[in-house]
Amino acid sequence: MPENRHLRILLGLLYAALALVGLWLAWNYLLPWLLPFLLALVLSALLEKPVGFLTRRLRLPRWGACALCTALLWVGLLALGALAVWRIWYELTSLLGRLPALLSGLPGLERQAEGWVYRLLTALPVQVRQGAAEVLEDLAARALTLPGEWGAALAQRAARAAGALPRAGLFLFTAALATYFTSLSRPKLLPLLAGKIPPRWRRALWEGPGGVREVLGGWLRAQGLLMLITLIQLAAGLLLLRVEAALVLSCLIALLDALPALGSGMVLLPWALFALVRGDVRLCAGLVILFAAVTLVRSALEPKLVGSKIGLHPLAALLAMYVGFQVLGVTGMILGPLAAILLKTLYAAGLLSPGKSD
């Protein structure tokens, strides 16, 4: 590594910029082409133990064991996906059916809000009262236009999703077929791919503690398990509170809870406050208790599952999430911290240090 401190900083910024450019190019161009094959590579790894069991114990040929395991896996995945889509559709239609009843309470809430606004304005100094009134009027006008904008956006997304069904079918068929062929050729495929990687990178990627595979694999497994636990807690709590569209809301809140610097409190606490304003003390108390339970369980499990060696400083996680959002949108809020962990691991392994060699 260069001795000059300023040159080291410039090199670090250059590596970060190149990593962001590479991430953007990979996300927009490579990933859409390679996604079914990357998914097949992951699924074939999950199938390796069942395939090995069938070939050793039942003496099935590898092609037969791979075909059987691939068929069972994809039938199960499609069944779970169909069940999830049906449940989400059921909850959304039920929520839309109750929408008129929910909207019927808005006039009373509007009168209550007007009273609060009037008391707030009368309590403000005369010098700022006019400006505050204009700001509140703008906010109210904006709020009136939101339902129409959301409805139009939802209709556009529904039409886009319907138009993407043939491509989704082609994607699933390609991924299923690629899963079989990847699983069938896995004993020869992995050594072939590993042979194309330079020894220095191969050691850092696969070998020894702290390798990229260990760090990212452990992080992904830990985050997936934490998200699943949070989802189960949220679904159970919202179902006990008899909340409409409990499964849909649980999925959205669990996804938000997995994002660094955010959490389930971004939804549950304002929701509890809104319930208290409406006079629904039971729902308010239930949401606060649910938030406390989710936070306590995650705080207790996260250090053990994730480990401090693969974590990020909160400021670094926030920066990575913000930059990821600017580059890739909402998806970048998840990929940004993941890319930061990858860069940190590669740098610790010496792969981003130009002064080091084999």
Residue pairs with C-beta under 8 A, 6 or more apart in sequence:
1 8
1 11
1 353
1 354
1 355
1 356
2 8
2 11
2 354
2 355
11 354
15 343
15 352
16 343
19 339
19 343
20 323
20 327
20 339
23 327
23 328
23 335
23 339
24 327
24 328
27 328
27 331
27 335
31 38
35 171
36 171
36 174
36 175
36 178
37 174
37 175
37 178
37 182
39 175
39 178
39 179
40 175
40 178
40 179
40 181
40 182
41 182
43 70
43 73
43 175
43 179
43 182
43 183
44 179
44 182
44 183
44 186
45 186
46 73
47 66
47 69
47 70
47 73
47 179
47 183
48 183
48 186
50 65
50 69
51 62
51 65
51 66
51 69
51 183
54 60
54 64
54 65
54 68
54 69
55 61
55 62
55 65
58 65
60 68
62 184
63 184
66 180
66 183
66 184
67 180
69 183
70 176
70 179
70 180
70 183
73 179
74 176
74 179
78 172
87 247
88 247
88 248
88 251
91 244
91 245
91 246
91 247
91 248
92 245
92 248
94 244
94 245
95 244
95 245
98 244
105 278
109 277
109 278
112 277
117 136
120 132
121 129
121 132
121 133
121 136
124 132
182 189
194 202
194 206
197 205
199 358
200 350
200 351
200 357
200 358
201 351
203 211
203 349
204 211
204 212
204 345
204 346
204 349
204 350
204 351
205 211
205 212
205 213
206 212
206 213
210 309
210 345
210 348
210 349
211 345
211 349
212 342
212 345
212 346
212 349
215 309
215 310
215 341
215 345
216 338
216 341
216 342
216 345
218 306
218 307
218 310
219 306
219 310
219 338
219 341
221 305
222 302
222 305
222 306
222 307
223 258
223 306
225 305
226 258
226 298
226 301
226 302
226 305
226 306
227 254
227 255
227 257
227 258
229 297
229 298
229 301
230 253
230 254
230 257
230 258
230 264
230 294
230 297
230 298
231 250
231 251
231 254
233 290
233 293
233 294
233 297
234 249
234 250
234 253
234 254
234 264
234 290
234 294
235 246
235 247
235 250
237 286
237 289
237 290
237 293
238 246
238 249
238 250
238 290
239 246
240 286
241 282
241 283
241 286
241 287
241 290
243 249
243 283
249 267
252 267
253 264
253 267
253 268
254 264
256 262
256 263
256 264
256 266
256 267
257 263
257 264
257 294
257 298
258 334
259 321
259 333
259 334
260 312
260 314
260 317
260 318
260 320
260 321
260 337
261 314
261 317
261 318
261 321
263 295
264 291
264 294
264 295
265 291
265 295
268 287
268 288
268 290
268 291
268 294
269 287
269 288
269 291
271 287
272 283
272 284
272 285
272 287
272 288
272 291
273 284
275 281
275 283
275 284
275 287
276 284
310 341
310 345
312 320
312 337
312 340
312 341
312 344
316 340
317 337
317 340
319 340
320 336
320 337
320 339
320 340
321 332
321 333
321 336
321 337
322 336
323 332
323 336
324 331
324 332
324 333
324 334
324 335
324 336
324 337
324 339
325 332
325 333
325 336
326 332
327 336
328 335
328 336
343 352
346 352
347 353
350 356
